[in-house]
Amino acid sequence: MSRNARINGLLLLLVAALAVLPLALGLGDHKEEPFAGADAEAETAITEIRPEYEPWFSPLYEPPSGEVESALFALQAALGAGVLAYYFGLRRGRRQGEERAAARTAPAGTDPDADPGAGTGAGPVPGADA
């Protein structure tokens, strides 16, 4: 197994552990909504500290349930990840294309892997006995 494959495997195990451990350890069992978002947690804390607080504005769209809200958030995250992956893939593809085009248009004898003495006349003369 190559080094990169081991690193990728360890990273996948770490991500899986981060997803499963809170459920397995029962974190959040004492709460009404154990996996509420930061917005809900902040709203709860504000109303506990200052019950007369009035929000400055209301949301444009209020999802019918927490599950729908979570699904919309996951969709938003997936779309953002897709846009970023497309952008970075496009950049990498363009860079690789430019490198290939530069390698094709390079003059003969400029190959970095070629023999450094080739084509300079420094080698033996063909047909001459050494």
All heavy atoms as an XYZ file, in Angstrom:
946
protein
N       0.852     -1.176      0.000
C       0.000      0.000      0.000
C       0.897      1.238      0.000
O       1.830      1.338      0.774
C      -0.910     -0.029      1.228
C      -1.893      1.094      1.244
S      -2.927      1.181      2.724
C      -4.008     -0.193      2.485
N       0.599      2.182     -0.870
C       1.436      3.373     -0.965
C       1.174      4.317      0.212
O       0.187      4.185      0.938
C       1.162      4.098     -2.279
O      -0.112      4.711     -2.236
N       2.071      5.246      0.363
C       1.973      6.205      1.469
C       0.704      7.051      1.342
O       0.005      7.297      2.328
C       3.213      7.086      1.468
C       3.250      8.074      2.605
C       4.586      8.807      2.642
N       4.657      9.640      3.793
C       4.507     10.962      3.758
N       4.291     11.572      2.619
N       4.582     11.671      4.863
N       0.392      7.489      0.120
C      -0.816      8.308     -0.093
C      -2.077      7.528      0.228
O      -3.033      8.080      0.778
C      -0.870      8.824     -1.527
C       0.100      9.954     -1.765
O       0.555     10.601     -0.831
N       0.432     10.182     -3.022
N      -2.105      6.247     -0.116
C      -3.284      5.432      0.178
C      -3.473      5.280      1.686
O      -4.594      5.323      2.189
C      -3.151      4.063     -0.485
N      -2.376      5.124      2.420
C      -2.482      5.025      3.883
C      -2.990      6.328      4.488
O      -3.843      6.313      5.377
C      -1.112      4.669      4.480
C      -0.861      3.191      4.473
C       0.397      2.849      5.234
N       1.302      2.313      4.219
C       2.583      2.531      4.130
N       3.183      3.261      5.008
N       3.291      1.996      3.179
N      -2.467      7.442      4.006
C      -2.895      8.749      4.523
C      -4.376      8.959      4.231
O      -5.135      9.392      5.099
C      -2.033      9.881      3.931
C      -0.619      9.802      4.502
C      -2.656     11.241      4.205
C       0.353     10.754      3.861
N      -4.811      8.631      3.005
C      -6.228      8.783      2.650
C      -7.104      7.885      3.511
O      -8.187      8.286      3.943
C      -6.442      8.490      1.173
C      -5.914      9.594      0.284
O      -5.698     10.717      0.725
N      -5.674      9.262     -0.972
N      -6.665      6.677      3.759
C      -7.423      5.771      4.614
C      -7.551      6.296      6.029
O      -8.628      6.233      6.633
N      -6.448      6.818      6.569
C      -6.492      7.391      7.920
C      -7.415      8.602      7.982
O      -8.161      8.778      8.956
C      -5.088      7.767      8.386
C      -4.182      6.595      8.758
C      -2.763      7.087      9.031
C      -4.723      5.877      9.970
N      -7.389      9.439      6.965
C      -8.276     10.600      6.939
C      -9.741     10.178      6.870
O     -10.596     10.774      7.531
C      -7.923     11.513      5.759
C      -6.627     12.301      5.902
C      -6.305     13.042      4.608
C      -6.700     13.267      7.059
N     -10.041      9.148      6.075
C     -11.420      8.651      6.013
C     -11.862      8.085      7.356
O     -13.006      8.303      7.781
C     -11.548      7.590      4.922
C     -11.593      8.122      3.491
C     -11.529      6.969      2.493
C     -12.840      8.945      3.264
N     -10.985      7.363      8.037
C     -11.320      6.849      9.367
C     -11.562      7.982     10.357
O     -12.476      7.909     11.179
C     -10.199      5.936      9.872
C     -10.169      4.539      9.276
C      -8.925      3.790      9.747
C     -11.411      3.779      9.656
N     -10.763      9.033     10.267
C     -10.924     10.180     11.159
C     -12.273     10.866     10.919
O     -12.985     11.194     11.875
C      -9.776     11.172     10.964
C      -9.812     12.423     11.814
C      -9.630     12.062     13.279
C      -8.737     13.391     11.373
N     -12.637     11.047      9.674
C     -13.923     11.678      9.349
C     -15.076     10.802      9.845
O     -16.050     11.300     10.420
C     -14.032     11.944      7.833
C     -15.452     12.305      7.431
C     -13.071     13.047      7.432
N     -14.955      9.492      9.633
C     -16.004      8.581     10.108
C     -16.111      8.630     11.632
O     -17.210      8.629     12.189
C     -15.717      7.155      9.636
N     -14.975      8.688     12.311
C     -14.986      8.760     13.778
C     -15.637     10.056     14.248
O     -16.410     10.057     15.213
C     -13.564      8.652     14.317
N     -15.355     11.163     13.563
C     -15.976     12.438     13.934
C     -17.491     12.407     13.748
O     -18.222     13.084     14.464
C     -15.368     13.581     13.120
C     -13.966     14.018     13.523
C     -13.425     15.034     12.528
C     -13.970     14.601     14.916
N     -17.968     11.640     12.794
C     -19.402     11.545     12.560
C     -20.081     10.583     13.523
O     -21.212     10.814     13.958
C     -19.666     11.116     11.118
N     -19.407      9.489     13.877
C     -20.038      8.431     14.666
C     -19.860      8.628     16.172
O     -20.773      8.314     16.948
C     -19.488      7.054     14.224
C     -19.945      5.946     15.140
C     -19.907      6.775     12.791
N     -18.725      9.138     16.597
C     -18.457      9.253     18.039
C     -19.498     10.064     18.813
O     -19.926      9.621     19.881
C     -17.059      9.807     18.285
C     -15.931      8.777     18.174
C     -14.572      9.442     18.339
C     -16.105      7.676     19.192
N     -19.934     11.220     18.350
C     -20.968     11.940     19.117
C     -22.248     11.128     19.291
O     -22.895     11.196     20.327
C     -21.230     13.201     18.291
C     -19.994     13.403     17.507
C     -19.457     12.038     17.227
N     -22.599     10.346     18.272
C     -23.796      9.507     18.390
C     -23.564      8.349     19.350
O     -24.418      8.023     20.166
C     -24.185      8.967     17.011
C     -24.572     10.016     15.968
C     -24.721      9.365     14.604
C     -25.843     10.715     16.368
N     -22.393      7.719     19.249
C     -22.096      6.553     20.088
C     -21.933      6.936     21.555
O     -22.324      6.184     22.446
C     -20.835      5.863     19.586
N     -21.364      8.110     21.816
C     -21.142      8.540     23.192
C     -22.371      9.186     23.816
O     -22.376      9.504     25.003
C     -19.959      9.507     23.254
C     -18.604      8.920     22.840
C     -17.533      9.998     22.839
C     -18.219      7.776     23.756
N     -23.404      9.414     23.004
C     -24.640      9.992     23.536
C     -24.520     11.467     23.846
O     -25.240     11.976     24.712
N     -23.632     12.160     23.173
C     -23.494     13.600     23.404
C     -24.769     14.303     22.950
O     -25.265     14.078     21.858
C     -22.288     14.148     22.645
C     -20.945     13.539     23.039
C     -19.839     14.117     22.171
C     -20.644     13.795     24.499
N     -25.301     15.125     23.773
C     -26.499     15.872     23.437
C     -27.783     15.176     23.811
O     -28.865     15.653     23.478
N     -27.714     14.045     24.514
C     -28.936     13.334     24.900
C     -29.793     14.147     25.879
O     -31.004     13.986     25.916
C     -28.606     11.981     25.538
C     -28.217     10.942     24.501
O     -28.457     11.190     23.305
O     -27.659      9.905     24.896
N     -29.157     15.011     26.647
C     -29.893     15.791     27.641
C     -30.627     16.985     27.026
O     -31.410     17.637     27.702
C     -28.934     16.285     28.728
C     -27.868     17.193     28.208
N     -26.751     16.729     27.539
C     -27.752     18.534     28.248
C     -25.994     17.754     27.193
N     -26.575     18.866     27.609
N     -30.410     17.265     25.753
C     -31.042     18.413     25.105
C     -32.296     17.990     24.358
O     -32.439     16.841     23.937
C     -30.067     19.049     24.110
C     -28.843     19.653     24.755
C     -27.974     20.293     23.707
C     -26.738     20.913     24.334
N     -25.897     21.550     23.323
N     -33.209     18.968     24.176
C     -34.427     18.692     23.419
C     -34.099     18.451     21.952
O     -34.614     17.533     21.329
C     -35.387     19.873     23.555
C     -36.739     19.630     22.919
C     -37.665     20.808     23.143
O     -37.655     21.383     24.239
O     -38.383     21.140     22.191
N     -33.245     19.317     21.395
C     -32.763     19.159     20.028
C     -31.250     18.982     20.109
O     -30.506     19.959     20.140
C     -33.108     20.381     19.186
C     -34.590     20.547     18.921
C     -34.863     21.727     18.009
O     -34.108     21.899     17.036
O     -35.807     22.462     18.294
N     -30.762     17.741     20.125
C     -29.339     17.513     20.390
C     -28.395     18.062     19.323
O     -27.270     18.420     19.630
C     -29.224     16.004     20.490
C     -30.451     15.445     19.913
C     -31.492     16.506     19.969
N     -28.829     18.141     18.097
C     -27.928     18.591     17.036
C     -28.424     19.877     16.392
O     -28.379     20.035     15.179
C     -27.736     17.498     15.991
C     -27.143     16.253     16.590
C     -27.912     15.132     16.794
C     -25.821     16.240     16.983
C     -27.364     14.001     17.364
C     -25.265     15.113     17.551
C     -26.039     13.986     17.742
N     -28.919     20.786     17.199
C     -29.376     22.077     16.687
C     -28.175     22.895     16.240
O     -27.062     22.717     16.721
C     -30.152     22.817     17.765
N     -28.420     23.796     15.321
C     -27.339     24.618     14.795
C     -26.938     25.721     15.757
O     -27.549     25.939     16.813
N     -25.899     26.420     15.386
C     -25.373     27.500     16.218
C     -26.382     28.638     16.352
O     -26.449     29.291     17.399
C     -24.067     28.019     15.629
N     -27.181     28.864     15.314
C     -28.191     29.931     15.380
C     -29.214     29.636     16.471
O     -29.588     30.519     17.249
C     -28.905     30.091     14.044
C     -27.989     30.634     12.956
O     -26.914     31.163     13.301
O     -28.354     30.529     11.778
N     -29.676     28.399     16.526
C     -30.663     28.024     17.549
C     -30.049     28.103     18.946
O     -30.719     28.541     19.896
C     -31.191     26.624     17.278
N     -28.807     27.678     19.093
C     -28.120     27.751     20.387
C     -27.970     29.209     20.830
O     -28.175     29.542     21.993
C     -26.747     27.077     20.304
C     -26.805     25.581     20.098
C     -27.242     24.837     21.326
O     -26.944     25.296     22.455
O     -27.886     23.793     21.171
N     -27.616     30.088     19.892
C     -27.457     31.504     20.223
C     -28.791     32.125     20.618
O     -28.867     32.908     21.577
C     -26.857     32.248     19.033
N     -29.843     31.766     19.897
C     -31.167     32.299     20.222
C     -31.598     31.871     21.626
O     -32.133     32.674     22.397
C     -32.180     31.811     19.184
C     -33.558     32.381     19.373
C     -34.526     31.885     18.316
O     -34.086     31.328     17.302
O     -35.739     32.070     18.530
N     -31.333     30.627     21.966
C     -31.673     30.121     23.301
C     -30.885     30.866     24.380
O     -31.443     31.275     25.407
C     -31.375     28.607     23.391
O     -32.114     27.948     22.369
C     -31.766     28.049     24.737
N     -29.603     31.057     24.147
C     -28.766     31.755     25.126
C     -29.221     33.206     25.299
O     -29.273     33.717     26.423
C     -27.303     31.709     24.693
N     -29.567     33.870     24.210
C     -30.000     35.271     24.283
C     -31.306     35.386     25.063
O     -31.461     36.273     25.914
C     -30.146     35.867     22.867
C     -28.762     36.047     22.238
C     -30.887     37.201     22.902
C     -28.791     36.399     20.779
N     -32.263     34.492     24.790
C     -33.538     34.580     25.501
C     -33.395     34.239     26.979
O     -34.165     34.727     27.800
C     -34.604     33.671     24.861
O     -34.091     32.344     24.760
C     -34.989     34.172     23.487
N     -32.406     33.420     27.332
C     -32.159     33.135     28.752
C     -31.547     34.347     29.455
O     -31.901     34.655     30.593
C     -31.227     31.929     28.900
C     -31.892     30.609     28.612
C     -30.909     29.448     28.683
O     -29.727     29.668     29.034
O     -31.326     28.315     28.377
N     -30.645     35.029     28.762
C     -29.962     36.178     29.372
C     -30.875     37.398     29.412
O     -30.956     38.095     30.424
C     -28.671     36.502     28.589
C     -27.683     35.347     28.726
C     -28.048     37.800     29.069
C     -26.480     35.456     27.806
N     -31.569     37.655     28.300
C     -32.398     38.853     28.180
C     -33.734     38.501     27.512
O     -33.869     38.595     26.295
C     -31.643     39.877     27.347
C     -31.856     41.283     27.800
C     -30.889     42.213     27.125
N     -31.669     43.366     26.740
C     -31.347     44.206     25.812
N     -30.242     44.038     25.139
N     -32.100     45.224     25.555
N     -34.725     38.095     28.281
C     -35.998     37.631     27.700
C     -36.751     38.704     26.908
O     -37.529     38.369     26.014
C     -36.827     37.204     28.911
C     -35.877     37.066     30.039
C     -34.703     37.944     29.730
N     -36.539     39.978     27.194
C     -37.277     41.033     26.492
C     -36.638     41.427     25.156
O     -37.131     42.305     24.458
C     -37.394     42.280     27.384
C     -36.117     43.083     27.586
C     -35.200     42.505     28.672
O     -35.558     41.525     29.335
O     -34.114     43.062     28.834
N     -35.579     40.759     24.759
C     -34.873     41.094     23.516
C     -35.753     40.846     22.304
O     -36.406     39.813     22.188
C     -33.585     40.262     23.395
C     -32.837     40.493     22.108
C     -32.062     41.629     21.919
C     -32.923     39.586     21.063
C     -31.394     41.845     20.737
C     -32.247     39.792     19.880
C     -31.485     40.929     19.717
O     -30.816     41.139     18.537
N     -35.777     41.805     21.386
C     -36.513     41.693     20.127
C     -35.508     41.650     18.980
O     -34.667     42.544     18.859
C     -37.443     42.892     19.933
C     -38.635     42.911     20.853
C     -39.608     41.789     20.551
O     -39.781     41.439     19.368
O     -40.188     41.248     21.506
N     -35.589     40.645     18.093
C     -34.669     40.581     16.944
C     -34.870     41.775     16.024
O     -35.964     42.334     15.926
C     -35.049     39.281     16.232
C     -35.859     38.513     17.214
C     -36.460     39.486     18.156
N     -33.810     42.161     15.334
C     -33.862     43.314     14.431
C     -34.616     43.008     13.157
O     -35.207     43.877     12.540
C     -32.453     43.752     14.066
C     -31.668     44.304     15.211
C     -32.096     44.490     16.494
C     -30.317     44.728     15.187
N     -31.098     44.998     17.265
C     -29.980     45.159     16.479
C     -29.358     44.793     14.215
C     -28.732     45.646     16.814
C     -28.101     45.276     14.540
C     -27.806     45.702     15.828
N     -34.573     41.776     12.709
C     -35.266     41.397     11.476
C     -35.670     39.931     11.567
O     -35.229     39.208     12.451
C     -34.394     41.638     10.234
C     -33.087     40.905     10.273
C     -32.965     39.633      9.741
C     -31.960     41.491     10.842
C     -31.765     38.963      9.774
C     -30.748     40.824     10.875
C     -30.654     39.552     10.341
N     -36.505     39.521     10.626
C     -36.940     38.122     10.601
C     -36.425     37.479      9.313
O     -36.172     38.173      8.318
C     -38.457     38.042     10.672
O     -39.031     38.696      9.570
N     -36.310     36.160      9.289
C     -35.811     35.492      8.084
C     -36.768     35.648      6.909
O     -37.983     35.784      7.093
C     -35.686     34.026      8.489
C     -36.189     33.907      9.873
C     -36.537     35.257     10.382
N     -36.213     35.611      5.686
C     -37.040     35.707      4.488
C     -37.860     34.435      4.285
O     -38.989     34.482      3.808
C     -36.163     35.945      3.265
C     -35.360     37.244      3.257
C     -34.451     37.294      2.050
C     -36.299     38.440      3.263
N     -37.276     33.280      4.644
C     -37.951     31.993      4.488
C     -37.746     31.185      5.752
O     -36.624     31.020      6.220
C     -37.381     31.247      3.280
C     -37.864     29.823      3.174
C     -39.176     29.536      2.839
C     -37.002     28.771      3.416
C     -39.623     28.237      2.748
C     -37.443     27.456      3.326
C     -38.748     27.190      2.984
O     -39.181     25.903      2.904
N     -38.817     30.692      6.291
C     -38.752     29.859      7.499
C     -39.126     28.436      7.100
O     -40.281     28.156      6.760
C     -39.727     30.398      8.551
C     -39.605     29.736      9.885
C     -38.359     30.154     10.645
O     -37.968     31.324     10.555
O     -37.776     29.293     11.322
N     -38.151     27.490      7.098
C     -38.468     26.108      6.719
C     -39.489     25.502      7.683
O     -39.543     25.867      8.857
C     -37.127     25.382      6.845
C     -36.089     26.443      6.865
C     -36.740     27.669      7.405
N     -40.303     24.568      7.186
C     -41.355     23.995      8.019
C     -40.838     23.144      9.181
O     -41.543     22.980     10.166
C     -42.176     23.145      7.048
C     -41.317     22.949      5.856
C     -40.354     24.073      5.821
N     -39.628     22.584      9.071
C     -39.104     21.761     10.166
C     -37.580     21.839     10.199
O     -36.946     22.316      9.260
C     -39.545     20.302     10.004
O     -38.892     19.723      8.894
N     -37.017     21.347     11.275
C     -35.566     21.336     11.419
C     -34.895     20.426     10.406
O     -33.773     20.684      9.968
N     -35.590     19.344     10.017
C     -35.031     18.428      9.034
C     -34.891     19.095      7.674
O     -33.898     18.926      6.981
C     -35.891     17.165      8.913
C     -35.831     16.255     10.123
C     -36.775     16.687     11.231
O     -37.612     17.592     11.004
O     -36.663     16.139     12.336
N     -35.915     19.867      7.286
C     -35.858     20.580      6.010
C     -34.753     21.619      6.055
O     -33.998     21.792      5.094
C     -37.225     21.228      5.690
C     -37.134     22.115      4.465
C     -38.287     20.170      5.506
N     -34.638     22.299      7.181
C     -33.577     23.296      7.341
C     -32.204     22.643      7.220
O     -31.315     23.164      6.534
C     -33.718     23.986      8.693
C     -32.766     25.135      8.902
C     -33.013     25.851     10.218
O     -33.958     25.497     10.945
O     -32.231     26.775     10.508
N     -32.013     21.490      7.843
C     -30.752     20.773      7.754
C     -30.479     20.312      6.333
O     -29.343     20.376      5.855
C     -30.750     19.561      8.685
O     -30.799     19.971     10.019
N     -31.509     19.840      5.645
C     -31.336     19.394      4.265
C     -30.935     20.551      3.359
O     -30.064     20.404      2.503
C     -32.619     18.746      3.752
N     -31.554     21.717      3.556
C     -31.189     22.888      2.752
C     -29.756     23.328      3.038
O     -29.024     23.715      2.126
C     -32.170     24.030      3.017
C     -33.576     23.836      2.470
C     -34.484     24.971      2.948
C     -33.551     23.770      0.961
N     -29.363     23.245      4.298
C     -27.991     23.600      4.655
C     -27.004     22.627      4.014
O     -25.972     23.032      3.479
C     -27.817     23.610      6.172
C     -26.455     24.005      6.611
C     -26.049     25.329      6.573
C     -25.543     23.052      7.053
C     -24.776     25.696      6.969
C     -24.280     23.408      7.446
C     -23.891     24.739      7.409
N     -27.326     21.322      4.040
C     -26.452     20.327      3.422
C     -26.375     20.537      1.912
O     -25.298     20.399      1.314
C     -26.956     18.921      3.738
N     -27.497     20.881      1.293
C     -27.507     21.162     -0.143
C     -26.631     22.367     -0.461
O     -25.860     22.363     -1.428
C     -28.940     21.402     -0.616
C     -29.113     21.760     -2.086
C     -28.696     20.592     -2.959
C     -30.559     22.140     -2.362
N     -26.731     23.392      0.355
C     -25.904     24.587      0.174
C     -24.423     24.238      0.301
O     -23.601     24.680     -0.507
C     -26.287     25.645      1.205
C     -25.443     26.886      1.155
C     -25.764     27.836      2.305
O     -26.664     27.592      3.097
N     -25.027     28.918      2.394
N     -24.067     23.433      1.283
C     -22.670     23.032      1.472
C     -22.184     22.189      0.295
O     -21.053     22.363     -0.177
C     -22.527     22.254      2.781
N     -23.041     21.285     -0.206
C     -22.649     20.443     -1.334
C     -22.453     21.276     -2.600
O     -21.499     21.056     -3.352
C     -23.704     19.366     -1.573
N     -23.329     22.237     -2.829
C     -23.168     23.116     -3.988
C     -21.896     23.937     -3.890
O     -21.158     24.098     -4.875
C     -24.389     24.034     -4.140
C     -25.659     23.369     -4.637
C     -26.836     24.347     -4.568
C     -25.476     22.865     -6.052
N     -21.609     24.448     -2.708
C     -20.375     25.208     -2.515
C     -19.141     24.353     -2.735
O     -18.176     24.779     -3.384
N     -19.165     23.124     -2.224
C     -18.036     22.215     -2.429
C     -17.886     21.879     -3.907
O     -16.763     21.786     -4.419
C     -18.236     20.945     -1.618
N     -19.007     21.714     -4.609
C     -18.948     21.431     -6.047
C     -18.352     22.579     -6.832
O     -17.540     22.370     -7.734
N     -18.732     23.791     -6.491
C     -18.188     24.968     -7.181
C     -16.682     25.072     -6.922
O     -15.897     25.318     -7.851
C     -18.924     26.255     -6.737
C     -18.196     27.506     -7.187
C     -20.345     26.248     -7.266
N     -16.267     24.886     -5.677
C     -14.836     24.944     -5.368
C     -14.063     23.832     -6.080
O     -12.979     24.077     -6.630
C     -14.612     24.846     -3.858
C     -14.900     26.106     -3.068
C     -14.754     25.834     -1.571
C     -13.967     27.228     -3.481
N     -14.598     22.613     -6.082
C     -13.919     21.499     -6.756
C     -13.812     21.772     -8.254
O     -12.767     21.511     -8.866
C     -14.665     20.199     -6.499
N     -14.852     22.303     -8.861
C     -14.812     22.640    -10.282
C     -13.738     23.687    -10.553
O     -12.954     23.556    -11.484
C     -16.177     23.143    -10.745
C     -16.167     23.634    -12.173
C     -16.184     22.728    -13.226
C     -16.123     24.989    -12.465
C     -16.150     23.167    -14.535
C     -16.088     25.436    -13.765
C     -16.097     24.531    -14.800
O     -16.060     24.977    -16.095
N     -13.697     24.730     -9.734
C     -12.721     25.800     -9.926
C     -11.285     25.282     -9.823
O     -10.457     25.543    -10.687
C     -12.959     26.916     -8.904
C     -11.874     27.964     -8.896
C     -11.775     28.890     -9.917
C     -10.935     28.007     -7.873
C     -10.768     29.840     -9.922
C      -9.934     28.952     -7.867
C      -9.860     29.865     -8.895
O      -8.848     30.798     -8.897
N     -11.008     24.520     -8.756
C      -9.644     24.027     -8.583
C      -9.285     22.989     -9.645
O      -8.150     22.927    -10.108
C      -9.441     23.464     -7.178
C      -9.334     24.534     -6.135
C     -10.248     24.603     -5.099
C      -8.335     25.479     -6.184
C     -10.163     25.596     -4.147
C      -8.236     26.484     -5.237
C      -9.149     26.537     -4.206
N     -10.242     22.173    -10.066
C      -9.992     21.218    -11.149
C      -9.721     21.932    -12.462
O      -8.837     21.531    -13.225
N     -10.472     22.987    -12.729
C     -10.263     23.768    -13.942
C      -8.882     24.419    -13.943
O      -8.166     24.379    -14.955
C     -11.355     24.836    -14.058
C     -11.381     25.658    -15.334
C     -11.760     24.773    -16.515
C     -12.374     26.798    -15.193
N      -8.505     24.982    -12.806
C      -7.161     25.589    -12.709
C      -6.062     24.571    -12.935
O      -5.102     24.825    -13.644
C      -6.970     26.229    -11.327
C      -7.414     27.659    -11.276
C      -7.052     28.337    -10.008
N      -5.679     28.070     -9.591
C      -5.123     28.574     -8.513
N      -5.820     29.374     -7.756
N      -3.889     28.301     -8.180
N      -6.206     23.403    -12.329
C      -5.186     22.365    -12.473
C      -5.122     21.878    -13.922
O      -4.042     21.679    -14.471
C      -5.484     21.206    -11.538
C      -4.442     20.133    -11.619
C      -4.671     19.049    -10.631
N      -3.588     18.087    -10.693
C      -3.539     16.995     -9.991
N      -4.503     16.723     -9.134
N      -2.543     16.163    -10.119
N      -6.281     21.683    -14.534
C      -6.317     21.250    -15.929
C      -5.672     22.261    -16.863
O      -4.938     21.890    -17.783
N      -5.937     23.528    -16.638
C      -5.311     24.567    -17.471
C      -3.803     24.574    -17.289
O      -3.059     24.703    -18.260
C      -5.885     25.935    -17.117
C      -7.248     26.158    -17.678
C      -7.740     27.553    -17.399
N      -9.062     27.753    -17.949
C      -9.830     28.789    -17.692
N      -9.404     29.727    -16.877
N     -11.012     28.899    -18.235
N      -3.363     24.441    -16.041
C      -1.910     24.435    -15.780
C      -1.245     23.235    -16.453
O      -0.210     23.366    -17.094
C      -1.636     24.429    -14.281
C      -0.155     24.569    -13.942
C       0.116     24.596    -12.457
N      -0.220     23.314    -11.851
C      -1.103     23.146    -10.877
N      -1.755     24.171    -10.387
N      -1.342     21.948    -10.387
N      -1.885     22.061    -16.357
C      -1.328     20.875    -17.000
C      -1.331     21.025    -18.518
O      -0.388     20.614    -19.186
C      -2.112     19.633    -16.584
C      -1.841     19.200    -15.177
C      -2.693     18.009    -14.766
O      -3.671     17.667    -15.429
N      -2.331     17.386    -13.657
N      -2.383     21.625    -19.058
C      -2.438     21.865    -20.500
C      -1.341     22.809    -20.961
O      -0.719     22.591    -22.013
N      -1.091     23.856    -20.186
C      -0.020     24.791    -20.532
C       1.338     24.113    -20.467
O       2.200     24.351    -21.320
C      -0.050     25.995    -19.593
C      -1.228     26.924    -19.822
C      -1.365     27.979    -18.740
O      -0.562     27.969    -17.780
O      -2.277     28.814    -18.863
N       1.533     23.247    -19.463
C       2.807     22.530    -19.353
C       3.001     21.589    -20.533
O       4.100     21.496    -21.084
C       2.867     21.757    -18.034
C       3.014     22.646    -16.821
C       2.863     21.891    -15.506
O       2.608     20.660    -15.534
O       2.994     22.529    -14.448
N       1.938     20.890    -20.950
C       2.046     19.984    -22.101
C       2.306     20.761    -23.383
O       3.096     20.336    -24.230
C       0.773     19.165    -22.235
C       0.634     18.108    -21.180
C      -0.614     17.282    -21.378
N      -0.790     16.365    -20.263
C      -1.953     16.046    -19.747
N      -3.060     16.563    -20.242
N      -2.020     15.213    -18.738
N       1.629     21.900    -23.542
C       1.845     22.711    -24.740
C       3.266     23.255    -24.768
O       3.910     23.287    -25.824
C       0.840     23.862    -24.781
N       3.789     23.656    -23.618
C       5.163     24.158    -23.555
C       6.148     23.041    -23.862
O       7.173     23.273    -24.512
C       5.439     24.751    -22.180
N       5.852     21.819    -23.426
C       6.751     20.695    -23.700
C       6.745     20.341    -25.183
O       7.772     19.970    -25.738
C       6.341     19.484    -22.874
N       5.584     20.489    -25.851
C       5.501     20.185    -27.283
C       6.198     21.234    -28.128
O       6.748     20.925    -29.175
C       4.040     20.096    -27.711
C       3.454     18.744    -27.483
C       2.093     18.627    -28.156
N       1.142     18.228    -27.117
C       0.088     18.914    -26.733
N      -0.202     20.039    -27.312
N      -0.686     18.474    -25.786
N       6.164     22.486    -27.700
C       6.744     23.559    -28.511
C       8.192     23.855    -28.157
O       8.806     24.683    -28.794
C       5.923     24.857    -28.343
O       5.930     25.230    -26.958
C       4.497     24.659    -28.826
N       8.743     23.160    -27.175
C      10.147     23.391    -26.793
C      11.053     22.916    -27.916
O      10.809     21.887    -28.539
C      10.462     22.651    -25.504
N      12.145     23.653    -28.217
C      13.069     23.230    -29.266
C      13.751     21.911    -28.898
O      13.898     21.577    -27.735
C      14.100     24.352    -29.350
C      13.748     25.344    -28.312
C      12.506     24.900    -27.618
N      14.183     21.179    -29.921
C      14.848     19.897    -29.703
C      16.138     20.108    -28.938
O      16.850     21.096    -29.133
C      15.136     19.223    -31.037
N      16.437     19.198    -28.068
C      17.675     19.287    -27.297
C      17.516     20.032    -25.988
O      18.478     20.166    -25.241
N      16.316     20.528    -25.701
C      16.122     21.238    -24.435
C      15.414     20.375    -23.411
O      15.012     20.862    -22.384
C      15.305     22.532    -24.654
O      14.052     22.177    -25.217
C      16.038     23.496    -25.534
N      15.292     19.087    -23.717
C      14.660     18.166    -22.779
C      15.538     18.037    -21.547
O      16.719     17.696    -21.660
C      14.454     16.807    -23.448
C      13.697     15.838    -22.559
O      13.079     16.301    -21.583
O      13.728     14.631    -22.844
N      15.015     18.321    -20.347
C      15.850     18.247    -19.152
C      16.330     16.838    -18.846
O      17.328     16.656    -18.171
C      14.946     18.766    -18.034
C      13.562     18.716    -18.568
C      13.660     18.745    -20.057
N      15.633     15.813    -19.384
C      16.055     14.444    -19.134
C      17.047     13.933    -20.177
O      17.556     12.830    -20.068
C      14.831     13.509    -19.118
C      13.875     13.848    -17.987
O      14.364     14.352    -16.950
O      12.660     13.622    -18.140
N      17.308     14.738    -21.185
C      18.205     14.310    -22.256
C      19.659     14.340    -21.792
O      20.006     14.966    -20.793
C      18.021     15.206    -23.480
N      20.516     13.672    -22.561
C      21.948     13.641    -22.275
C      22.508     15.055    -22.413
O      22.336     15.697    -23.454
C      22.634     12.683    -23.252
C      24.117     12.556    -23.011
O      24.593     12.941    -21.919
O      24.800     12.055    -23.909
N      23.182     15.593    -21.368
C      23.669     16.972    -21.456
C      24.725     17.178    -22.540
O      24.893     18.275    -23.037
C      24.255     17.247    -20.070
C      24.365     15.935    -19.387
C      23.472     14.982    -20.086
N      25.404     16.161    -22.948
C      26.441     16.326    -23.972
C      25.926     16.085    -25.365
O      26.651     16.258    -26.339
N      24.669     15.677    -25.517
C      24.135     15.362    -26.836
C      23.972     16.626    -27.657
O      23.494     17.640    -27.192
C      22.791     14.655    -26.694
N      24.400     16.564    -28.923
C      24.215     17.670    -29.842
C      25.226     18.782    -29.687
O      25.147     19.785    -30.362
N      26.227     18.635    -28.829
C      27.200     19.708    -28.634
C      28.510     19.424    -29.343
O      29.395     20.270    -29.365
C      27.493     19.906    -27.132
O      28.031     18.693    -26.609
C      26.227     20.293    -26.377
N      28.665     18.222    -29.905
C      29.918     17.894    -30.571
C      30.992     17.447    -29.594
O      32.127     17.234    -29.970
N      30.621     17.314    -28.315
C      31.617     16.933    -27.323
C      31.819     15.430    -27.269
O      32.782     14.963    -26.699
C      31.191     17.435    -25.945
N      30.930     14.672    -27.882
C      31.012     13.212    -27.823
C      31.928     12.665    -28.897
O      32.584     13.397    -29.656
N      32.011     11.340    -28.983
C      32.872     10.734    -29.997
C      32.349     11.002    -31.404
O      31.162     11.145    -31.622
C      32.830      9.237    -29.670
C      31.600      9.065    -28.824
C      31.361     10.364    -28.141
N      33.228     11.059    -32.338
C      32.878     11.309    -33.740
C      32.454      9.984    -34.348
O      33.145      8.986    -34.213
C      34.094     11.887    -34.488
C      33.755     12.093    -35.960
C      34.550     13.175    -33.845
N      31.286      9.974    -35.016
C      30.840      8.726    -35.606
C      31.829      8.244    -36.671
O      32.336      9.032    -37.469
C      29.501      9.079    -36.245
C      29.092     10.391    -35.642
C      30.332     11.043    -35.163
N      32.112      6.966    -36.692
C      32.994      6.381    -37.672
C      34.464      6.421    -37.258
O      35.320      5.845    -37.908
N      34.803      7.133    -36.188
C      36.195      7.212    -35.744
C      36.444      6.112    -34.734
O      35.593      5.783    -33.923
C      36.488      8.572    -35.122
N      37.648      5.509    -34.798
C      38.012      4.484    -33.837
C      38.527      5.150    -32.568
O      39.369      6.042    -32.651
C      39.061      3.546    -34.424
C      38.483      2.708    -35.543
O      37.566      1.917    -35.267
O      38.976      2.867    -36.671
N      38.100      4.682    -31.448
C      38.552      5.266    -30.199
C      39.705      4.492    -29.639
O      39.950      3.374    -29.820
C      37.422      5.296    -29.186
